[in-house]
Amino acid sequence: MVTRKGTVLLMAKPFFPWMGNKEKLVPYIHQLIPPHVKQFTEVFGGSGAVILGLQPKKGRLDIYNDLNDDLFNVFCCVKEKSFSLAKELKFLPVHGRTPFAFYRDMAAHEPDFYRHIEEEKRVVAESTCFTEEEIRELLTILDGNAKFFDVRRAAAFLFTTYGSFSGTGNSVGIKTVDPQAIVDKLPQVSRRLDSVFLEHQDALVLIPKEDRPDGIIYADPPYMLTEKVYDVRFLPEHHIVLHDRASSCKGYVIISYGYDDRIIDLYKDDFFIISLKRTNPLSQTEGSTFRELIITNYDPSPYLNKQLDIFGQATEAMWEPVILHRPRRILKAD
Ligand SMILES: C[S@@+](CC[C@H](N)C(=O)[O-])C[C@H]1O[C@@H](n2cnc3c(N)ncnc32)[C@H](O)[C@@H]1O
């Protein structure tokens, strides 16, 4: 993006691979966000591709949410403890299978309590200025905090996702990982996260909480039948609950899915459905065409015609968006 003074601002990009990340669709999702919204909430945040690439705006609150503990921890660490994380990453050895298994196991362990949180707990517990009930409440908060901001766990998680083929850390990969390449991405991400509020809740609970008439919810749930890929289980029936939550929203809603007739069926009564098609020009074989769905509760036509901001995006990310379906009733008037 180029500012009025001509300075080039590079937007942050995902800093680790993640199954189902929407990096390639970012410009298409961004163009659909009405410029006047006061809140942007990404409820299935994953790698944060969409929110990281979104230019911060005065007067708009941006919220990232994911229920996965490791994702939330890594985002907290990049936001609040990026130097410690960078230091931790540089100190880790890098090559081969053995370290990969080691880091994967480390990422899976329950984080140790921080010494300073233990200390805080001791001070609170020994203090005479709180009632017993107040002490219990404070200790619960401190215990909650101790679960996150674990830089060792975050570093292990990053090594695991970079080293695994699936981008989820669940498969053993043999890729070598260059910690410097990860560390180099952190400053931009950390700067962007300064203006992003981090949440760690069930998206199905968060949607009604964060819905507001002048806000937008962006939901990129696990695709149907890929639910088991993620540590956090999203059950098949949750797709229906998500549809119901989205239908009840007073604000704007964007949902993305892989092309799926069952999803079209679920949303066709009251949502606009855009199909995005990308053909691999180098391949003539069947299956070389990729299709995605973007679903909105408002008419996307005025936004689709806007100039795409593909500055800094890979040029291969040229998709052909077509409004596949218009509902009989429109849930959200513009
Ligand atoms: C398709 S991925 C999102 C990818 C993301 N848009 C990106 O660009 O990286 C789905 C995400 O939903 C998260 N998830 C699954 N069930 C959830 C739930 N009930 N609440 C919040 N997050 C959930 C998973 O941890 C996973 O990161």
The ligand as an SDF file (V2000), in Angstrom:
LIG
                    3D

 27 29  0  0  0  0  0  0  0  0999 V2000
   -9.6960  -23.0170    7.7320 C   0  0  0  0  0  0  0  0  0  0  0  0
   -8.8000  -22.6700    9.1910 S   0  0  0  0  0  0  0  0  0  0  0  0
   -8.7180  -20.9120    9.1660 C   0  0  0  0  0  0  0  0  0  0  0  0
   -7.6370  -20.4400    8.2550 C   0  0  0  0  0  0  0  0  0  0  0  0
   -7.4150  -18.9440    8.2790 C   0  0  0  0  0  0  0  0  0  0  0  0
   -8.4710  -18.2260    7.6130 N   0  0  0  0  0  0  0  0  0  0  0  0
   -6.0800  -18.6120    7.6360 C   0  0  0  0  0  0  0  0  0  0  0  0
   -6.0580  -17.8360    6.6670 O   0  0  0  0  0  0  0  0  0  0  0  0
   -5.0800  -19.1390    8.1110 O   0  0  0  0  0  0  0  0  0  0  0  0
   -9.9530  -22.9890   10.4570 C   0  0  0  0  0  0  0  0  0  0  0  0
   -9.4770  -22.5930   11.8480 C   0  0  0  0  0  0  0  0  0  0  0  0
  -10.5870  -22.7110   12.7310 O   0  0  0  0  0  0  0  0  0  0  0  0
  -10.1070  -23.0480   14.0240 C   0  0  0  0  0  0  0  0  0  0  0  0
  -11.2780  -23.5810   14.7590 N   0  0  0  0  0  0  0  0  0  0  0  0
  -11.9020  -24.7780   14.6150 C   0  0  0  0  0  0  0  0  0  0  0  0
  -13.0000  -24.8370   15.3890 N   0  0  0  0  0  0  0  0  0  0  0  0
  -13.0870  -23.6310   16.0220 C   0  0  0  0  0  0  0  0  0  0  0  0
  -14.0250  -23.0590   16.9190 C   0  0  0  0  0  0  0  0  0  0  0  0
  -15.1040  -23.7410   17.3340 N   0  0  0  0  0  0  0  0  0  0  0  0
  -13.8320  -21.7870   17.3410 N   0  0  0  0  0  0  0  0  0  0  0  0
  -12.7480  -21.0710   16.9340 C   0  0  0  0  0  0  0  0  0  0  0  0
  -11.8100  -21.5730   16.0930 N   0  0  0  0  0  0  0  0  0  0  0  0
  -11.9850  -22.8250   15.6300 C   0  0  0  0  0  0  0  0  0  0  0  0
   -8.9840  -24.0330   13.7600 C   0  0  0  0  0  0  0  0  0  0  0  0
   -8.0740  -24.0450   14.8410 O   0  0  0  0  0  0  0  0  0  0  0  0
   -8.3740  -23.4440   12.4620 C   0  0  0  0  0  0  0  0  0  0  0  0
   -7.2700  -22.6220   12.7500 O   0  0  0  0  0  0  0  0  0  0  0  0
  1  2  1  0
  2  3  1  0
  2 10  1  0
  3  4  1  0
  4  5  1  0
  5  6  1  0
  5  7  1  0
  7  8  2  0
  7  9  1  0
 10 11  1  0
 11 12  1  0
 11 26  1  0
 12 13  1  0
 13 14  1  0
 13 24  1  0
 14 15  1  0
 14 23  1  0
 15 16  2  0
 16 17  1  0
 17 18  1  0
 17 23  2  0
 18 19  1  0
 18 20  2  0
 20 21  1  0
 21 22  2  0
 22 23  1  0
 24 25  1  0
 24 26  1  0
 26 27  1  0
M  CHG  2   2   1   9  -1
M  END
$$$$
